[in-house]
Amino acid sequence: MPSPIRILLQTTIPPIEDDWHIGRFSLLRDYLSSLTDEDGQPLCAVTARDRTAPGTPDPVLSTIDRSDFDELWLFAVDTGDGLTGEDCAAIGRFRAKGRGLLVTRDHMDLGSSVCTLGGVGNAHYFHSTRPEPDASRHVADDRETGYILWPNYHSGANGDFQTIAITEPPHVLLSDPDAADGLIRYLPAHPHEGAVGVPEGDTSARVIATGVSQASGNRFNLAVAFEPSSNGGPGLAESTFHHFADYNWDPAMGCPTFVSEKPGQSLAASPEAQRSIRRYVRNLAVWLAGRSL
């Protein structure tokens, strides 16, 4: 009988109440903890935490390569100081040992500490550091929130869902045996998603899903998958942590006071979209652990 998949859900900020602290990912934590395997046993053992004060190595992240975690879900919610060199080095060694790594961020420079991460971190593009290679993308997409600059792709309101386009051939992460066509078609929407792409020269990575801006009509990348290789275990770069946040799954869960956009309700009204999103999360947990879906 396989042991539960040991998952660390981790933010890059200390526990600040009026921010995207780990408590704002409680629905994700609880869903992962509720999953069972074919024998009815817990599929995942989940630890969820914020980092300690920035500026010094985090005691968990900076030693994660010596831990028994199978995978790290890193929610980069900082403004550039969320990871130390020691943290990044340990995360790199963690993945080099074949462990799984999800790295996700948000608009503009939110989460830009991952620029020092390497590997999966190289798939993330920001405003001030490592901008998108296509200079024509260096313009604001969402115009509703004027102080947020590019990249800020508007896939919809928080609380709404978006229909995704799957890059051929479909990646196993997007398989859904309960869907009519066998594929995941929906993810949570967000007014200003970040930018991800395949790092130059990395043949283990490819874009697996794209979205469409409801503001400009531009298509943008939602997720870049890294296959296990000599460089390390499976990895995923995701355009925004809002695909996993409580407020995007259920706006009634609340958000920091600095969020000004009016939420939507289409996800709450669509059991199919809710099921699709949770299937994606389950797939991700299993795939990052190197297990078969």
Buried (B, 14 or more C-beta within 10 A) or exposed (E): EEEBBBBBBBBBBBEEEEBBBBBBBBBBBEBBBEBEBEEEEBBBBBBBBBBBEBEEBBEBBBBBBEBEBBBBBBBBBBBBEBBBEBBBBBBBBBBBEEBBBBBBBBBBBBBBBBBBBBBBBBBBBBBEBBBBEEEEBEEBBBEBBEEBBBBBBBBBBBBBBBBBEBBEEBBEBBBBEEBEEEBBBBBBBBBBBBBBBBBEEBEBBBBBBBBBBBBBEBEBBBBBBBEBBEBBBBBBBBBBBBBBBBBBBBBEBEBEEEBEBEBBEBBBEBEEBBBBBBBBBBBBBBBBBBBEE
